[in-house]
Amino acid sequence: MNTLKAKYDHLKKYLSQFDRLVIAFSGGVDSTFLLQSAQIVLENRIIAVTARSCSFPKRELDEASDFVRKNGIEHIIVDSEELDIEGFSKNPVNRCYLCKTELFTKIRKIADSYGIRNVAEGSNADDEGDYRPGLQAVSELGILSPLRHTKLTKNDIRQLSSEQGLPTWNKQSFACLSSRFPYGEDITKERLTMIDQAEQFLLDSGFRQVRVRFHGNLARIETDNDGFQKLFDKKLRETIYKQFKKIGFIYVSIDILGYRTGSMNEPLKIINQ
């Protein structure tokens, strides 16, 4: 039995029970696959909703808008500025809960205005293995998680996306820019802009998977193995340092463990041991 095919068939069967569906759409690997799958099953009975904020780079918003336009999917962009949420800028450990509660409350209101009962989001089975306070908000607000429900992992989604010709099948993983800050470190628009500019410079320099973590006047770069190979070039390292200094950092470091999701949660794991 083809386990991956069985999972995908399960997903389509699950989606087929809904008359209409609103989908939170970021343009990333998971939500793009979910949106395409929903369109295959429900055709024009779906609406994609994308949040616009200073923690969501313009390139991501542009890519999301381009995808729905090419595929003829109704698209709504909602302003959801996290920094306006009380307590969010102090970056508490439940930051993602505050953000997702605000965002999905807005998306549910949009769904209600269209007379649509169900809202879905794109977390996958792998997301259950890390500290994810945002999933608490998803549960409390009754938001559906079809990819998690059908046990589809990130690798599953990439493979199925490749088979279906989705442009996101090998897109780098992305999380909102607020995730680049240690818990308790104030998040400001200026600091988010610094992170955005630094990561964009690395992407423009040929890096594929990167994170720039904010530690005051120090920027800590996480990258994949290909990125490490590029950093053997002394001239490139010097160019990166000069650019980061212009952005506002004084020191630039390379994390020897490389890119990994949830690295800002590592101190929480130590505390809870």
Buried (B, 14 or more C-beta within 10 A) or exposed (E): EEEBEEBBEBBBEBBEEBEBBBBBBBBBBBBBBBBBBBBEBBEEBBBBBBBBBBBBBEBBBEBBBEBBEEEEBEBBBBEBBBBEBEEBBEBBBBBBBBBBBBBBEBBBEBBEEEEBBBBBBBBBBBBEEEBBBBBBBBEEBEBBBBBBBBBBBBEBBBBBBEEEEBEBBEBBEBBBBBBBBBBEBEBEEEBBBBBBBBBBBBBEBEBBBBBBBBBEEEBBBBBBEEBEEBBEEEEBBEEBBEBBEEBBBEEBEBBEEBBEBBBBBEEEEEEEE
